[in-house]
């Protein structure tokens, strides 16, 4: 009897000492007789690994494991701004509303206007064409383009006046007439007031941001603007004024602002003054790059300046 009890406790002790015998650990002794390709039903060697794990046996650059910085978001004021802008031959209306909200407002104004009747509207491109207008024995029309503004949750409505030359519509430079119509649209949109609704068919217009902070191949922060050089230069000039950057000199032909920053405390150091050059470079017709150049070329310092500019710009 003692021998039987001894054997029982011996078996019990051996079961307790082996974790694989525990019911909750049965998976430890489980065996898979099927390979992954058979289970998935495909050749996994041809699969694309979007997030590959670097081979630890080979030294890898430190940046392999670094995550990109998240896109910067800034709180926007809840004011209802409505402005008319002109830069050369370009004329546009600025609204502090998303394009999907500005789209039905513009359509409502045009539907109530006896002179500017809508011929066709395309919410995918944001374009609205008016019917032909007989002016001075000529066939003319207006074309409105609704786009996202440089600032977050803003809209820019570009106004073009065209004249029919045979079978081709060409831009017309009747500045007084365009100014009169633009001013009337500005006042009309102001009378409509702010809206809380949004156009579902024009939601795609909200996603076309015109400003983007990115890191170049050398690791320096820059700002990409999806506008032409004249607008980028004007926008940066206004931004530097709002951000209270001291502009000592500028050269529009070279696309450079020479500024200095002085701070009593904080990131720049107590009582430290630094001269920085801010460049506006034309990349394409509607693409420009804003970059920073300093004597030390400190990446962290340049990132801070770019962040400050982008906060006001966007």
C-alpha positions as CSV (number, residue, x, y, z in Angstrom):
1,X,0.0,0.0,0.0
2,X,2.8,2.4,0.9
3,X,4.5,1.5,-2.4
4,X,1.3,2.3,-4.4
5,X,1.0,5.7,-2.6
6,X,4.6,6.5,-3.2
7,X,4.2,5.8,-7.0
8,X,1.0,7.9,-7.1
9,X,2.7,10.9,-5.5
10,X,5.8,10.4,-7.8
11,X,3.6,10.5,-10.9
12,X,1.7,13.5,-9.5
13,X,4.9,15.4,-8.8
14,X,6.3,14.6,-12.3
15,X,3.1,16.0,-13.9
16,X,3.3,19.1,-11.8
17,X,6.9,19.6,-12.7
18,X,6.3,19.4,-16.4
19,X,4.4,22.5,-17.6
20,X,3.5,20.7,-20.9
21,X,1.3,18.3,-19.0
22,X,-0.8,21.3,-17.8
23,X,-4.1,21.7,-19.8
24,X,-3.5,25.4,-20.3
25,X,-0.1,24.6,-21.9
26,X,-1.1,21.9,-24.3
27,X,-0.2,24.2,-27.2
28,X,3.4,23.7,-26.3
29,X,3.4,20.1,-27.5
30,X,1.1,20.8,-30.5
31,X,2.6,19.9,-33.9
32,X,1.8,21.4,-37.2
33,X,2.1,19.0,-40.1
34,X,1.1,21.5,-42.8
35,X,3.4,24.2,-44.0
36,X,2.3,27.9,-44.3
37,X,2.0,27.7,-48.2
38,X,-0.5,24.8,-47.9
39,X,-2.5,26.6,-45.2
40,X,-2.7,29.9,-47.1
41,X,-3.1,28.2,-50.5
42,X,-0.4,30.4,-52.2
43,X,3.3,30.7,-52.7
44,X,4.4,33.0,-49.9
45,X,7.8,33.6,-51.6
46,X,6.0,35.8,-54.1
47,X,4.2,37.9,-51.4
48,X,5.2,41.5,-50.9
49,X,6.3,42.3,-47.4
50,X,5.3,46.0,-46.9
51,X,7.0,46.1,-43.4
52,X,10.1,43.9,-43.7
53,X,12.2,43.2,-40.5
54,X,15.8,44.0,-41.1
55,X,18.3,41.2,-41.0
56,X,20.0,41.5,-37.6
57,X,23.1,39.7,-38.8
58,X,23.9,42.6,-41.1
59,X,24.5,46.1,-39.5
60,X,21.5,48.3,-40.4
61,X,21.3,52.1,-40.4
62,X,19.7,53.5,-37.3
63,X,16.9,55.1,-39.4
64,X,15.6,51.7,-40.3
65,X,13.7,51.6,-37.0
66,X,12.8,55.3,-36.9
67,X,9.1,56.2,-37.4
68,X,8.4,59.3,-39.5
69,X,7.1,62.4,-37.6
70,X,3.3,62.7,-37.6
71,X,1.7,65.5,-39.7
72,X,1.4,68.7,-37.8
73,X,-2.0,69.9,-36.8
74,X,-2.8,73.3,-35.4
75,X,-6.0,74.6,-33.9
76,X,-7.8,77.1,-36.2
77,X,-9.7,80.2,-35.2
78,X,-13.5,80.0,-35.4
79,X,-13.9,83.4,-37.2
80,X,-15.8,83.7,-40.4
81,X,-13.4,85.4,-42.7
82,X,-14.3,86.4,-46.2
83,X,-11.7,88.3,-48.3
84,X,-11.1,89.2,-52.0
85,X,-7.5,88.8,-53.2
86,X,-5.7,89.8,-56.4
87,X,-2.2,88.9,-57.5
88,X,-1.4,90.0,-61.0
89,X,-4.1,88.7,-63.2
90,X,-5.2,86.1,-60.6
91,X,-8.2,87.0,-58.5
92,X,-9.8,84.8,-55.9
93,X,-12.1,84.9,-52.9
94,X,-11.0,83.4,-49.5
95,X,-13.5,81.8,-47.1
96,X,-12.7,80.3,-43.7
97,X,-14.8,77.3,-44.6
98,X,-14.1,73.9,-46.0
99,X,-14.6,73.6,-49.8
100,X,-17.5,71.1,-49.3
101,X,-19.3,73.9,-47.4
102,X,-18.3,76.7,-49.8
103,X,-19.4,74.7,-52.9
104,X,-23.2,74.9,-52.1
105,X,-22.9,78.5,-51.0
106,X,-21.4,79.6,-54.4
107,X,-24.0,77.5,-56.3
108,X,-26.8,79.1,-54.2
109,X,-25.5,82.6,-55.0
110,X,-25.2,81.9,-58.8
111,X,-28.7,80.3,-58.9
112,X,-30.1,83.6,-57.5
113,X,-28.1,85.7,-59.9
114,X,-29.9,86.7,-63.1
115,X,-26.6,87.3,-65.0
116,X,-24.5,84.4,-63.9
117,X,-26.5,81.3,-64.7
118,X,-24.8,77.9,-64.2
119,X,-24.2,76.0,-67.4
120,X,-22.4,73.1,-65.8
121,X,-20.7,72.2,-62.5
122,X,-18.2,69.5,-61.7
123,X,-17.8,68.8,-58.0
124,X,-14.9,66.4,-58.6
125,X,-12.7,69.2,-60.1
126,X,-14.5,72.1,-58.3
127,X,-15.2,73.9,-61.5
128,X,-18.4,75.9,-62.3
129,X,-19.0,77.3,-65.8
130,X,-21.6,80.0,-66.4
131,X,-23.8,80.2,-69.5
132,X,-22.7,82.6,-72.3
133,X,-22.9,86.3,-71.5
134,X,-23.3,88.7,-74.4
135,X,-21.2,91.7,-73.6
136,X,-20.1,94.3,-76.1
137,X,-21.3,92.0,-79.0
138,X,-19.0,89.3,-77.7
139,X,-19.7,85.9,-76.2
140,X,-18.1,85.6,-72.7
141,X,-18.4,83.5,-69.6
142,X,-17.1,83.1,-66.1
143,X,-15.3,80.1,-64.7
144,X,-15.1,79.5,-61.0
145,X,-12.6,77.0,-59.4
146,X,-13.2,75.9,-55.8
147,X,-10.1,74.7,-54.1
148,X,-8.7,74.1,-50.6
149,X,-6.9,77.1,-49.3
150,X,-3.4,77.3,-47.8
151,X,-4.9,77.6,-44.3
152,X,-6.5,74.6,-42.8
153,X,-10.3,74.4,-43.3
154,X,-10.3,77.2,-45.8
155,X,-11.5,77.7,-49.4
156,X,-10.2,79.7,-52.3
157,X,-12.6,80.5,-55.2
158,X,-10.6,81.5,-58.3
159,X,-12.5,83.7,-60.8
160,X,-11.7,83.6,-64.5
161,X,-13.3,85.7,-67.2
162,X,-13.2,84.1,-70.7
163,X,-14.1,85.3,-74.2
164,X,-15.0,83.0,-77.1
165,X,-12.6,83.3,-80.1
166,X,-14.0,81.0,-82.8
167,X,-14.3,77.7,-81.0
168,X,-11.7,78.4,-78.2
169,X,-12.3,80.1,-74.9
170,X,-9.5,82.5,-74.0
171,X,-8.9,84.5,-70.8
172,X,-10.0,88.1,-71.0
173,X,-8.4,91.0,-69.1
174,X,-11.4,93.2,-68.5
175,X,-10.3,94.1,-65.0
176,X,-13.0,96.6,-64.1
177,X,-15.8,94.2,-65.1
178,X,-14.2,91.2,-63.3
179,X,-13.6,93.4,-60.2
180,X,-17.2,94.4,-60.2
181,X,-18.5,90.8,-60.5
182,X,-16.0,89.6,-57.9
183,X,-17.1,92.2,-55.4
184,X,-20.8,91.4,-56.0
185,X,-20.0,87.7,-55.4
186,X,-18.1,88.6,-52.2
187,X,-21.1,90.6,-50.9
188,X,-23.5,87.9,-52.0
189,X,-21.6,85.2,-50.1
190,X,-21.5,87.4,-47.1
191,X,-25.2,87.9,-47.2
192,X,-25.8,84.1,-47.3
193,X,-23.8,83.9,-44.1
194,X,-22.1,80.8,-42.5
195,X,-23.5,77.4,-43.2
196,X,-23.5,74.3,-41.1
197,X,-24.3,71.8,-43.9
198,X,-21.9,70.3,-46.3
199,X,-22.0,68.9,-49.8
200,X,-21.4,65.2,-49.9
201,X,-20.6,65.2,-53.6
202,X,-17.9,67.8,-53.0
203,X,-16.2,66.1,-50.0
204,X,-13.2,65.2,-52.2
205,X,-12.3,68.9,-52.5
206,X,-11.5,68.9,-48.7
207,X,-8.6,66.4,-49.1
208,X,-6.4,68.4,-51.5
209,X,-4.0,70.1,-49.0
210,X,-1.7,72.7,-50.4
211,X,0.9,72.7,-47.7
212,X,3.1,69.8,-46.6
213,X,6.1,69.6,-44.2
214,X,8.6,67.0,-45.3
215,X,12.1,65.8,-44.7
216,X,14.5,65.9,-47.6
217,X,17.2,63.3,-48.3
218,X,19.7,65.1,-46.1
219,X,17.3,65.1,-43.1
220,X,16.3,68.8,-43.2
221,X,12.7,70.0,-42.7
222,X,11.1,71.9,-45.6
223,X,7.6,73.0,-46.7
224,X,6.0,72.1,-50.0
225,X,3.4,74.5,-51.3
226,X,1.2,73.5,-54.2
227,X,0.9,77.0,-55.5
228,X,3.0,79.1,-58.0
229,X,6.0,81.2,-57.0
230,X,4.2,84.6,-56.8
231,X,1.6,83.3,-54.4
232,X,4.1,81.4,-52.3
233,X,6.3,84.5,-52.1
234,X,3.3,86.7,-51.1
235,X,2.1,84.1,-48.5
236,X,5.5,83.7,-46.9
237,X,5.9,87.5,-46.7
238,X,2.6,87.8,-44.9
239,X,3.5,84.8,-42.7
240,X,6.8,86.3,-41.6
241,X,5.0,89.6,-40.7
242,X,2.4,87.8,-38.6
243,X,5.0,85.6,-36.9
244,X,7.0,88.7,-36.1
245,X,10.2,87.7,-37.9
246,X,12.5,90.6,-38.3
247,X,13.2,90.8,-42.1
248,X,16.4,92.7,-42.7
249,X,16.5,92.2,-46.5
250,X,14.9,90.3,-49.3
251,X,15.6,89.5,-52.9
252,X,12.6,88.3,-54.9
253,X,14.7,87.3,-58.0
254,X,16.8,85.0,-55.8
255,X,13.7,84.0,-53.8
256,X,15.3,84.7,-50.4
257,X,14.3,86.5,-47.2
258,X,17.2,87.4,-44.8
259,X,15.8,87.5,-41.3
260,X,16.9,87.3,-37.7
261,X,15.4,85.8,-34.6
262,X,16.1,86.9,-31.1
263,X,14.7,85.2,-28.0
264,X,15.2,86.0,-24.3
265,X,14.6,82.4,-23.4
266,X,13.4,79.1,-24.8
267,X,14.7,77.1,-27.7
268,X,17.0,79.7,-29.1
269,X,18.9,80.4,-25.9
270,X,18.8,83.4,-23.6
271,X,19.6,86.7,-25.5
272,X,20.8,84.8,-28.6
273,X,20.3,86.3,-32.1
274,X,20.5,84.2,-35.2
275,X,20.4,85.2,-38.8
276,X,18.6,82.9,-41.1
277,X,17.9,82.8,-44.8
278,X,14.4,81.6,-45.9
279,X,14.3,80.5,-49.6
280,X,11.3,80.1,-51.9
281,X,12.2,77.8,-54.8
282,X,10.0,77.2,-57.8
283,X,9.8,73.5,-58.6
284,X,7.0,73.5,-61.1
285,X,4.2,75.9,-62.3
286,X,2.1,75.1,-59.2
287,X,4.7,73.8,-56.8
288,X,7.2,75.7,-54.6
289,X,9.5,74.7,-51.7
290,X,10.3,76.8,-48.6
291,X,13.6,75.9,-47.0
292,X,15.9,77.4,-44.3
293,X,19.6,78.1,-44.3
294,X,21.7,79.0,-41.3
295,X,25.3,79.2,-40.5
296,X,25.4,76.1,-38.3
297,X,22.8,74.1,-40.4
298,X,21.4,72.6,-37.2
299,X,18.6,70.2,-38.2
300,X,16.7,70.6,-34.9
301,X,16.9,74.4,-35.1
302,X,15.7,74.4,-38.7
303,X,12.9,72.0,-37.9
304,X,11.7,74.5,-35.2
305,X,11.7,77.4,-37.6
306,X,9.9,75.4,-40.3
307,X,7.3,74.4,-37.6
308,X,6.7,78.1,-36.7
309,X,6.3,79.1,-40.3
310,X,4.0,76.2,-41.1
311,X,1.8,77.0,-38.1
312,X,1.0,80.5,-39.4
313,X,1.0,79.5,-43.0
314,X,-1.4,76.6,-42.6
